[in-house]
Each structure stands twice: as structure tokens, then as C-alpha cells.
Amino acid sequence: MQDENCIFCKIVGGRIPARVVMQNERVIALLDAFPLAAGHTLVIPKSHYAKVQDMSEQDAMAVFEITWKVAGAVEVGSQANASTIAIHNGTEAGQEIPHMHVHIVPRRGGDGAGAIHSMFKNRPKPSPQEMDSLRDKIANNL
């Protein structure tokens, strides 16, 4: 399952070169062409899915297995003590390429980036009742 207009599908298909770190039959991990930090790596399912919840269970498990394997190697290879692992799941979440992918970004003190909470300037303040209602709505959709 590929999208002819998708840059990640073109990489998977070998039509665009990439600096591949590792791959298997379901997933490819490669250096980001526009890194936020040296060693910034992407983990991408070889099948085209726009969002996490669109993936097959097998591809989801394969993506997170490779993420698990590559994260430590990214930190060691980039001489970083930490990394931010992120998924932008949809356009409104900042996803620029509509093909699900995981970012592994090596982090160092003073790198200018912050915690996920630093991204949100207008945070809600839900009441305990609103929190309970949201929990119930989410749980009922599983």
C-alpha cells in the first residue's frame, strides 16, 4: 500500500535516496534530511498510513519495535544523554508529511527545546467532573 505522491513512499520505493539506519520488511529508520539535532532519525512504516490509528496492528508493533531498538543507538551515536520521541498525528498536531512517522531527536541540555508542556500556551483547566467525563468518553471508544 503506497501513495505515489508521498515523499516517504518514494523513499521506501527507492525513488529518493535516504541515509538508512536500519530496516526490515515492514519499517525503515533513516536520518531526517532536515534534522532538528545531529542524529535526528525517523522511523517510518513501509506501508502508507496517515495516522497511528490507521496502521495495522502488525505494522504498529513493528514501528515501535524499531523505535525501541533505534532510540538508544541514536543517543549513543550522537553522544546525547536523552532523546525526544514524538509523533505528530494529523495536520493540526503539526504533521507536515501525511505518512505516519516517529521522530527520535537527540537532546542535550541547553539545546533550546523544551518539554511537550512548553508547546501549549493556552492550556485547559478541566474540572474533576470534566476529567471524569473525558475519561469515560475515551474508554467507551476503545
MARBA-3410 file (N, C-alpha, C, O; in Angstrom, 1 decimal):
142
0.8,-1.2,0.0,0.0,0.0,0.0,0.9,1.2,0.0,1.5,1.5,1.0 ~ 0.9,2.0,-1.1,1.8,3.1,-1.3,1.0,4.3,-1.8,-0.1,4.1,-2.4 ~ 1.5,5.5,-1.6,0.9,6.7,-2.2,1.9,7.3,-3.1,3.0,7.7,-2.7 ~ 1.6,7.4,-4.4,2.6,7.8,-5.4,3.1,9.2,-5.2,4.2,9.6,-5.6 ~ 2.3,10.1,-4.5,2.7,11.4,-4.2,3.4,11.7,-2.9,3.8,12.8,-2.6
3.6,10.6,-2.1,4.1,10.7,-0.8,5.6,10.6,-0.8,6.2,9.6,-1.4 ~ 6.3,11.6,-0.2,7.8,11.5,-0.2,8.3,10.3,0.5,9.4,9.7,0.1 ~ 7.7,9.9,1.6,8.2,8.7,2.4,7.9,7.5,1.5,8.8,6.6,1.6 ~ 6.8,7.4,0.8,6.6,6.2,0.0,7.7,6.2,-1.2,8.1,5.1,-1.6 ~ 8.1,7.3,-1.6,9.1,7.4,-2.7,10.5,6.9,-2.1,11.2,6.2,-2.8
10.7,7.2,-0.8,12.0,6.8,-0.2,11.9,5.2,0.0,12.8,4.5,-0.3 ~ 10.7,4.8,0.5,10.6,3.3,0.7,10.7,2.6,-0.6,11.3,1.5,-0.7 ~ 10.2,3.1,-1.7,10.3,2.5,-3.0,11.7,2.7,-3.7,11.9,2.2,-4.8 ~ 12.6,3.4,-3.1,13.9,3.6,-3.6,14.0,4.6,-4.7,15.0,4.8,-5.4 ~ 13.0,5.5,-4.8,13.0,6.5,-5.8,13.7,7.8,-5.3,14.0,8.7,-6.1
13.8,7.9,-4.0,14.6,9.0,-3.4,15.6,8.4,-2.5,15.2,7.6,-1.7 ~ 16.8,8.8,-2.6,17.9,8.3,-1.7,17.7,8.7,-0.2,17.1,9.8,0.0 ~ 18.1,7.9,0.7,18.0,8.2,2.1,19.2,7.6,2.8,19.8,6.6,2.3 ~ 19.5,8.1,4.0,20.5,7.6,4.9,19.9,6.6,5.8,19.5,7.0,7.0 ~ 19.7,5.3,5.4,19.0,4.3,6.2,19.9,3.8,7.3,21.0,3.4,7.1
19.3,3.8,8.5,20.0,3.3,9.7,19.7,1.8,9.8,20.6,1.0,10.1 ~ 18.5,1.4,9.7,18.1,0.0,9.6,16.7,-0.1,9.0,16.0,0.8,8.9 ~ 16.4,-1.4,8.6,15.1,-1.6,8.1,14.8,-3.1,8.2,15.7,-3.9,8.3 ~ 13.5,-3.4,8.1,13.0,-4.8,8.0,11.9,-4.8,6.9,11.8,-3.8,6.2 ~ 11.2,-5.9,6.9,10.1,-6.0,5.8,9.0,-5.0,6.0,8.3,-4.7,5.0
8.8,-4.4,7.2,7.7,-3.5,7.5,8.1,-2.1,7.8,7.2,-1.2,7.6 ~ 9.3,-1.8,8.2,9.7,-0.5,8.7,11.1,-0.1,8.2,11.9,-0.9,7.9 ~ 11.3,1.2,8.0,12.6,1.8,7.7,12.9,2.9,8.7,12.0,3.7,9.0 ~ 14.1,2.9,9.1,14.6,4.0,10.0,15.7,4.7,9.3,16.6,4.1,8.8 ~ 15.6,6.1,9.2,16.6,6.8,8.4,16.8,8.2,9.1,16.0,8.7,9.8
18.0,8.8,8.7,18.3,10.1,9.2,17.3,11.1,8.6,17.1,11.1,7.4 ~ 16.8,12.0,9.4,15.9,13.1,8.8,16.8,14.0,7.9,17.9,14.4,8.3 ~ 16.3,14.3,6.8,17.0,15.2,5.8,17.1,16.6,6.3,17.9,17.4,5.9 ~ 16.2,17.0,7.2,16.2,18.4,7.8,16.2,18.3,9.3,15.2,18.6,10.0 ~ 17.3,17.8,9.9,17.4,17.5,11.3,17.2,18.7,12.2,17.6,19.8,12.0
16.5,18.4,13.4,16.4,19.3,14.4,17.7,19.3,15.3,18.0,20.2,16.1 ~ 18.4,18.1,15.3,19.6,17.9,16.0,20.4,16.9,15.2,19.8,16.1,14.5 ~ 21.7,16.9,15.4,22.5,15.9,14.7,22.1,14.5,15.2,22.1,14.2,16.4 ~ 21.8,13.6,14.3,21.3,12.3,14.6,19.8,12.1,14.6,19.3,11.0,14.8 ~ 19.1,13.2,14.3,17.6,13.1,14.3,17.2,12.0,13.3,17.6,12.1,12.1
16.5,11.1,13.8,16.1,9.9,13.0,14.6,9.7,12.9,13.9,10.0,13.8 ~ 14.1,9.2,11.7,12.7,9.0,11.5,12.5,7.5,11.4,13.3,6.7,10.8 ~ 11.4,7.0,12.0,11.0,5.6,11.9,9.7,5.6,11.2,8.7,6.2,11.6 ~ 9.6,4.9,10.0,8.5,5.0,9.1,8.0,3.6,8.7,8.8,2.8,8.3 ~ 6.7,3.4,8.8,6.2,2.1,8.2,6.3,2.2,6.7,6.2,3.2,6.1
6.6,1.0,6.1,6.8,1.0,4.7,5.4,1.1,4.0,5.4,1.5,2.8 ~ 4.4,0.7,4.6,3.0,0.9,4.1,2.6,2.3,4.4,2.9,2.9,5.4 ~ 1.8,2.9,3.5,1.3,4.3,3.7,0.1,4.3,4.7,-0.9,3.7,4.4 ~ 0.3,5.0,5.8,-0.8,5.3,6.7,-0.7,6.7,7.1,0.4,7.2,7.4 ~ -1.8,7.4,7.2,-1.7,8.9,7.6,-1.5,9.0,9.1,-0.7,9.9,9.5
-2.1,8.2,9.9,-2.1,8.4,11.3,-1.8,7.1,12.0,-2.0,6.0,11.5 ~ -1.4,7.1,13.3,-1.1,6.0,14.1,-2.3,5.0,14.1,-2.1,3.8,13.8 ~ -3.5,5.5,14.3,-4.7,4.6,14.4,-5.1,4.0,13.1,-5.9,3.1,13.1 ~ -4.5,4.4,12.0,-4.8,3.8,10.7,-3.9,2.5,10.4,-4.2,1.7,9.6 ~ -2.8,2.4,11.2,-1.9,1.3,10.9,-2.5,-0.1,11.3,-3.4,-0.2,12.2
-2.1,-1.1,10.6,-2.4,-2.5,11.1,-1.7,-2.7,12.4,-0.7,-2.1,12.7 ~ -2.2,-3.7,13.1,-1.5,-4.0,14.4,-0.1,-4.5,14.2,0.8,-4.1,14.9 ~ 0.1,-5.2,13.1,1.5,-5.7,12.8,2.4,-4.6,12.5,3.6,-4.6,13.0 ~ 2.0,-3.7,11.7,2.8,-2.5,11.4,3.1,-1.6,12.6,4.2,-1.1,12.7 ~ 2.0,-1.4,13.4,2.2,-0.6,14.6,3.3,-1.2,15.5,4.1,-0.6,16.0
3.1,-2.5,15.7,4.1,-3.2,16.6,5.5,-3.2,16.0,6.5,-3.0,16.7 ~ 5.6,-3.3,14.7,6.9,-3.2,14.0,7.5,-1.8,14.1,8.7,-1.7,14.4 ~ 6.7,-0.8,14.0,7.2,0.6,14.1,7.8,0.8,15.5,8.9,1.4,15.7 ~ 7.1,0.4,16.5,7.5,0.6,17.9,8.7,-0.3,18.3,9.4,0.1,19.2 ~ 8.7,-1.5,17.7,9.9,-2.3,18.0,11.2,-1.7,17.4,12.2,-1.7,18.1
11.1,-1.1,16.2,12.3,-0.5,15.6,12.6,0.8,16.4,13.8,1.1,16.6 ~ 11.6,1.6,16.8,11.8,2.8,17.6,12.5,2.4,18.9,13.5,3.1,19.3 ~ 12.1,1.3,19.5,12.7,0.8,20.8,14.2,0.5,20.5,15.0,0.8,21.3 ~ 14.5,-0.2,19.4,15.9,-0.6,19.1,16.7,0.6,18.7,17.9,0.7,19.1 ~ 16.2,1.5,17.9,17.0,2.6,17.4,17.2,3.8,18.4,18.3,4.4,18.3
16.3,4.0,19.3,16.4,5.1,20.2,17.8,5.2,21.0,18.4,6.2,21.0 ~ 18.1,4.1,21.6,19.4,4.0,22.3,20.6,4.2,21.4,21.6,4.9,21.7 ~ 20.5,3.6,20.2,21.6,3.8,19.2,21.8,5.3,18.8,22.9,5.7,18.6 ~ 20.6,5.9,18.6,20.7,7.4,18.2,21.4,8.2,19.3,22.2,9.0,19.1 ~ 21.0,7.9,20.6,21.6,8.6,21.7,23.1,8.4,21.8,23.9,9.3,21.9
23.5,7.1,21.7,24.9,6.8,21.8,25.7,7.4,20.6,26.7,8.0,20.7 ~ 25.1,7.1,19.4,25.8,7.6,18.2,25.9,9.1,18.1,26.9,9.6,17.5 ~ 25.0,9.8,18.7,25.0,11.3,18.7,25.6,11.9,19.9,25.7,13.1,20.1 ~ 26.1,11.0,20.8,26.7,11.4,22.1,25.7,12.3,22.9,26.1,13.4,23.4 ~ 24.5,11.9,23.0,23.4,12.6,23.7,23.0,11.7,24.9,23.0,10.5,24.7
22.6,12.3,26.0,22.1,11.5,27.1,20.6,11.3,27.1,20.1,10.6,28.0 ~ 19.9,11.9,26.1,18.5,11.8,26.1,18.0,12.0,24.7,18.7,12.4,23.8 ~ 16.7,11.7,24.5,16.0,12.0,23.2,14.6,12.3,23.4,14.0,11.8,24.4 ~ 14.0,13.0,22.5,12.6,13.2,22.5,12.1,12.3,21.4,12.6,12.4,20.2 ~ 11.1,11.5,21.7,10.4,10.7,20.7,9.0,11.2,20.5,8.3,11.3,21.5
8.7,11.6,19.3,7.5,12.3,19.0,6.8,11.8,17.8,7.4,11.4,16.8 ~ 5.5,11.9,17.8,4.6,11.6,16.7,3.7,12.8,16.5,2.9,13.1,17.5 ~ 3.6,13.4,15.4,2.6,14.4,15.1,1.5,13.7,14.3,1.7,13.3,13.2 ~ 0.4,13.5,15.0,-0.7,12.6,14.5,-1.8,13.4,13.9,-2.9,13.5,14.5 ~ -1.6,13.9,12.7,-2.6,14.7,12.0,-2.1,16.2,11.8,-1.2,16.6,12.5
-2.6,16.8,10.8,-2.2,18.2,10.4,-2.3,19.1,11.5,-1.3,19.9,11.7 ~ -3.3,19.1,12.3,-3.5,20.0,13.4,-2.5,19.8,14.5,-2.2,20.7,15.3 ~ -1.9,18.6,14.5,-0.8,18.3,15.5,0.6,18.7,15.0,1.6,18.4,15.7 ~ 0.6,19.3,13.8,1.9,19.6,13.3,2.5,18.7,12.3,3.7,18.8,11.8 ~ 1.8,17.6,11.9,2.3,16.6,10.9,2.3,17.3,9.5,1.3,17.8,9.0
3.6,17.4,9.0,3.8,18.0,7.7,3.7,17.1,6.5,3.3,17.5,5.4 ~ 4.1,15.8,6.7,4.0,14.8,5.7,2.9,13.8,6.2,3.1,13.2,7.2 ~ 1.9,13.6,5.4,0.8,12.8,5.8,1.0,11.3,5.7,0.2,10.5,5.1 ~ 2.2,10.9,6.2,2.6,9.4,6.3,3.1,9.3,7.7,4.0,9.9,8.1 ~ 2.4,8.4,8.5,2.8,8.3,9.9,4.3,8.1,10.1,4.9,7.3,9.3
4.9,8.8,11.0,6.3,8.6,11.3,6.7,9.0,12.7,6.0,9.9,13.3 ~ 7.7,8.4,13.2,8.2,8.7,14.6,9.5,9.5,14.5,10.4,9.1,13.7 ~ 9.6,10.6,15.2,10.8,11.3,15.3,11.6,10.8,16.5,11.0,10.7,17.6 ~ 12.9,10.6,16.4,13.8,10.4,17.5,14.8,11.5,17.4,15.7,11.5,16.6 ~ 14.7,12.5,18.3,15.6,13.6,18.3,16.5,13.6,19.5,16.0,13.7,20.6
17.8,13.5,19.3,18.8,13.5,20.4,18.7,14.9,21.1,18.5,15.9,20.5 ~ 18.8,14.9,22.4,18.6,16.1,23.2,19.8,16.3,24.1,20.4,15.3,24.7 ~ 20.2,17.5,24.3,21.2,18.0,25.2,20.7,19.1,26.0,19.9,19.9,25.6 ~ 21.3,19.3,27.2,20.9,20.5,28.0,21.3,21.7,27.2,22.3,21.8,26.6 ~ 20.4,22.7,27.3,20.7,24.0,26.6,20.4,24.0,25.1,20.9,24.9,24.4
19.8,22.9,24.6,19.5,22.9,23.1,18.4,23.8,22.7,18.2,23.9,21.4 ~ 17.7,24.4,23.6,16.7,25.4,23.2,15.3,24.8,23.0,14.3,25.5,22.9 ~ 15.2,23.5,23.1,13.9,22.8,23.0,13.4,22.6,24.4,14.2,22.6,25.4 ~ 12.1,22.4,24.6,11.6,22.2,25.9,10.8,20.9,26.0,10.8,20.1,25.1 ~ 10.1,20.8,27.1,9.2,19.6,27.3,7.9,19.8,26.5,7.7,20.9,26.0
7.2,18.8,26.3,5.9,18.9,25.5,5.0,20.0,26.1,4.3,20.6,25.3 ~ 5.0,20.1,27.4,4.2,21.1,28.0,4.5,22.6,27.6,3.7,23.5,27.7 ~ 5.7,22.8,27.1,6.2,24.1,26.7,5.5,24.5,25.3,5.6,25.7,24.9 ~ 5.0,23.5,24.6,4.4,23.8,23.3,3.0,24.4,23.4,2.6,25.0,22.4 ~ 2.4,24.3,24.5,1.0,24.7,24.6,0.8,26.0,25.5,1.1,25.9,26.7
0.4,27.1,24.9,0.3,28.3,25.6,-1.1,28.5,26.3,-1.2,29.1,27.3 ~ -2.1,27.9,25.6,-3.5,28.0,26.1,-4.0,26.7,26.6,-4.7,26.0,25.9 ~ -3.6,26.3,27.8,-3.9,25.0,28.3,-5.3,25.0,29.0,-5.6,26.0,29.7 ~ -6.1,24.0,28.9,-7.4,23.9,29.6,-7.2,23.7,31.0,-6.1,23.2,31.5 ~ -8.2,24.0,31.8,-8.2,23.7,33.2,-9.5,23.0,33.5,-10.5,23.6,34.1
-9.6,21.7,33.1,-10.9,21.0,33.3,-11.2,20.7,34.8,-10.2,20.5,35.5 ~ -12.4,20.7,35.1,-12.9,20.4,36.5,-12.7,18.9,36.6,-12.6,18.1,35.7 ~ -12.7,18.4,37.9,-12.7,16.9,38.1,-13.9,16.2,37.3,-13.7,15.1,36.8 ~ -15.0,16.8,37.3,-16.2,16.2,36.6,-15.9,16.2,35.1,-16.2,15.2,34.4 ~ -15.3,17.2,34.5,-15.0,17.2,33.1,-13.9,16.1,32.8,-14.0,15.5,31.8
-12.9,16.0,33.7,-11.9,14.9,33.5,-12.6,13.6,33.6,-12.2,12.7,32.7 ~ -13.5,13.3,34.5,-14.2,12.0,34.6,-15.0,11.8,33.3,-15.0,10.7,32.8 ~ -15.7,12.8,32.8,-16.4,12.7,31.6,-15.5,12.3,30.4,-15.9,11.5,29.5 ~ -14.4,13.0,30.3,-13.5,12.7,29.2,-12.9,11.3,29.3,-12.8,10.6,28.3 ~ -12.6,10.9,30.5,-12.1,9.5,30.7,-13.1,8.5,30.2,-12.8,7.6,29.5
-14.4,8.7,30.6,-15.5,7.8,30.2,-15.6,7.8,28.7,-15.8,6.7,28.1 ~ -15.6,9.0,28.0,-15.8,9.0,26.6,-14.7,8.3,25.9,-14.9,7.6,24.9 ~ -13.4,8.5,26.3,-12.3,7.8,25.7,-12.4,6.3,25.9,-12.2,5.5,25.0 ~ -12.6,5.9,27.1,-12.7,4.5,27.5,-13.8,3.8,26.7,-13.7,2.7,26.3 ~ -15.0,4.5,26.5,-16.1,3.9,25.8,-15.8,3.8,24.3,-16.6,3.1,23.6
-14.8,4.4,23.8,-14.4,4.3,22.4,-13.3,3.3,22.1,-12.8,3.2,21.0 ~ -12.9,2.6,23.1,-11.8,1.6,22.9,-12.4,0.3,22.3,-11.7,-0.7,22.1
END
